[in-house]
Amino acid sequence: MKKISLGSDHAGWELKQVIKEYLHSKTGLDRLEINDWGCYSEERCDYPDFTHKVAEDVENKKCDFGILICGSGNGINMTANKWSGVRSALCW
């Protein structure tokens, strides 16, 4: 079973929901475990709160990889890269 950790700020919440639905449609619930660390709505929030949870999962090998989404991608990417066991890249 593959394990993926997801996190976003309020600006990335909608895209995170789309990604979750896509992953489940392609793999099925029985072959994929998703840790959704938030945020859980479009209510304003701070991206580091969720970035650190995903990065911790990646560094401690609690998941196979993580996906982080925010408005620009810059802040969340820099925060994830502060973890020694994480290599985060900004993708568009």
Stockholm file with secondary structure:
# STOCKHOLM 1.0

chainA/1-92         MKKISLGSDHAGWELKQVIKEYLHSKTGLDRLEINDWGCYSEERCDYPDFTHKVAEDVENKKCDFGILICGSGNGINMTANKWSGVRSALCW
#=GR chainA/1-92 SS CEEEEEEECGGGHHHHHHHHHHHHHHHCGGGEEEEECSCCSSSCCCHHHHHHHHHHHHHTTSSSEEEEECSSSHHHHHHHTTSTTCCCCCCC
#=GC SS_cons        CEEEEEEECGGGHHHHHHHHHHHHHHHCGGGEEEEECSCCSSSCCCHHHHHHHHHHHHHTTSSSEEEEECSSSHHHHHHHTTSTTCCCCCCC
//
